[in-house]
Structure formats: structure tokens, C-alpha cells
Amino acid sequence: MVKHAVRSVGALLVGLGAIGCEEPPAFEAPPPPEVTVQLPQVDELTTYKEFTGRVEAQASVEVRARAQGYLQTVEFEPGEIVQGPAADDPASEGDLLFTIERAPFEARLNAAEAALAQAVAARDLAKVKRDRTERASEQGAANALELVEREADLEVAEADVLQAEAEVESARIDLGYTTIHSPLTGRISRALVDPGNLVGAGDATLLTTIVKDDPIYAYVDVSERELLGFVEGGRPERRAEVDRLDLFLETADGRRHRDTGHFDFAETRLDAATGTLQIRSTFPNSDGSLYPGMFVRVLVPEEPGQKLLVPEVAVQRDLAGSFVYVVVDSKVERRTITLGRLVGERRIVASGLEPDEQVIVNGVQRVFPGATVNARADTSTGAAPSGQG
């Protein structure tokens, strides 16, 4: 038994020794990651300078109650276009917006007219007395003092007539304040006071607002450097060219306004604190898609020229700025670039990239500078990778 056990242990040790002498498998490096590359697209494009700002109405009016009374009617629908006085007839009135109870003002006007009639009658009587006293004085039947008194009475009566006429006019004006008309043509807001409420008590109650937003203004601030670049040292002919430029406007969501605009006005001096000049441009707004206070970008076209474009998906960003990866002799290199505008799904590259460099457009997550890659061309563009190993 003992000999049998010794032989079994010996056989086991021999077997383990044989296993331990086998060589480990050789390590095989993974193949280089596969990436897709494209040559930059070269197109004749017009680029734009972008200026951020806000749009403001051409005119804005607060409609307030100037007569104290109970609001009776509202004569408009919120958001509609109301008409102001005719431009060729300043005496005309715009659309009726509100009415305030008229009865107290009509009564006041009637009382003022009655007081005027009394004053006129008193003046006429004073004139008759003055004339009679004057004739009597000529005949020696009245002394000079009586004539002076009659002259003074007539002057007082005439002053009373003037005062009464002013009271009538004031009452008529106050009565006119009970019908409120639109002071300009524009888009009206909602009624801020409902019928039945007392308005004009103490302060002139705000009833609604009207904005003239077609055309609409876009205000932007232009830096001194950019301003000098536009006017090229102030040449008058260059200023005229700038004034004739067709401007474009984009809203915060990137949509472009359907109508082009033009420069309209510039402040007369730069803001010393910011080194900027405020410039105003005008854009049609017949569809009402632009609202006062909206954030916008005004795009000023530059000279057209050859531009490099790369797919937006190829552009990477970090704290150092924007960059793309390119493949040179199967090695990855980083190119720091200056970006321009987004054109469709491609981004203009203003600097930092050459037209013959192969940009990685797919697989950028698997690479880093210095890595070896297996580049293949993006068949949609026909860009052929070169220097493959």
C-alpha cells in the first residue's frame, strides 16, 4: 500500500512539472482603431459678422384715463391692429378704444354754458350802462367818476365772459376725454381694466398699451475696432456702402427672419465706459413675428470668398478651445481651429486647418494625439486617405 501511494504521488508531481514547463501564449496587440476621414469642403460663401442685441418697437404709447369716472365699454380685441389719426388729417381721430360715463361731464358742460350765457348778458348790460353814462357825461348830466365806474364795470363783465368761455372749453375737453381713441397705428395689448371699474381717480389709470412694431428696430452695440473696420477710416463712400447693405436677423432659436433690413441710425458718440457705439437697424415685421424685447442677432455680410467647412460632428471643444483631429501618416494630430458660422450641418473653419488635411469625422471618441489609426475615406465625399500604414 505504501509503495502504491508513493508511486501515485510521484506520478502527480511529474504531471504538474510537465504542465509548469509549457510556454504562455504570446501577447497580440489589438488592431489600430478604425476611423472615418474627410477632406474639408471648400465652397464660395458669404460670411457674416454677428452682433447681438434686442428689438424694440418703433413707437410705444401707454393709453391712460384722463377723466375720472366709471369705465363703460372696451371697443377692441387684444392683439389686433388699431388705426391712429390719418397722417394727412391731424384733426382726425383714431379708432375708438374705451368709453367712460358721460353724464357727469355733460352736466358740467351744460352748467358752464349757462354760466357763460349769464356772463354775456351781464357784459351786454354793463356796456349799455357805460354808453348811457358816456352820453350823459357829454351833456353834463353825469360826472367823470360815474363814467369811470361804468368803464370798470364793463371791463369786469368782459373778463367774466372770458372766464366763462374758458370754463366751457375746459368742460368740453373733459367731456372729450370720456371717449378714448387710438393715438397711433399699431398693435394693441389687452385691456388692463374691465368695464364697471372707476378709472382716473387720483392717477391717470393705465388702460392698455399700443406698440408700432412694423417696421421694428434692432439695437446692437458695435465695438470701436469693428466700427473702424466697417467704415475704413471714415471714408464717406464706405459709409454709403454700409448703409446700403442688406442685413439679416436671427432669433434666439436660430431661425432667420424672412425680410432683410438696413442700417438706420447710429449714436453720435461712443460709450466711453464700454468702447461701443449703439447702432440701430430697421426690419419689416408685417407678420408680427418679432416682439419688442426679443433677443436677436444681426448679421452683416462680408465679402464672399473660399471657405473651408467641416462636419459639425468633427469639431471638439475643451478648455483650450475648439479643435479637430486629423490623420497624418496613420497618426492622429490635433489642430486647434477658429470657428465661423454653422452652415447646415457643417461649420466654417476660419483658421487652423489646411484644405488637404484629413479630418476625423467618425471615431473621434477612440483616438488621441499620437495614436495610430486605420483611416478609411467617407464614401459620401470621396475623400481618399493617404499615407496609410
JOBELKA-V217944 format. One record per run of one state. SS is the DSSP state (@ for helix, = for strand, . for the rest). FROM is the first residue (numbers start at 1). TO is the last residue. If there is no record, write none. Layout:
BEGIN
ss = <SS:SS>
from = <FROM:FROM>
to = <TO:TO>
END
This chain:
BEGIN
ss = <.:@:.:=:.:=:.:=:.:=:.:=:.:=:.:=:.:@:.:@:.:=:.:=:.:=:.:=:.:=:@:.:@:.:=:.:=:.:=:.:=:.:=:.:=:.:=:@:.:=:.:=:.:=:.:=:.:=:.:=:.:@:.:=:.>
from = <1:2:21:33:40:41:46:48:57:59:65:69:75:81:83:96:101:103:139:144:177:179:182:186:189:198:200:206:213:216:224:235:236:245:247:252:256:257:261:267:271:272:276:284:295:302:305:312:315:316:319:321:329:331:337:338:344:346:352:358:363:364:367:372:378>
to = <1:20:32:39:40:45:47:56:58:64:68:74:80:82:95:100:102:138:143:176:178:181:185:188:197:199:205:212:215:223:234:235:244:246:251:255:256:260:266:270:271:275:283:294:301:304:311:314:315:318:320:328:330:336:337:343:345:351:357:362:363:366:371:377:389>
END
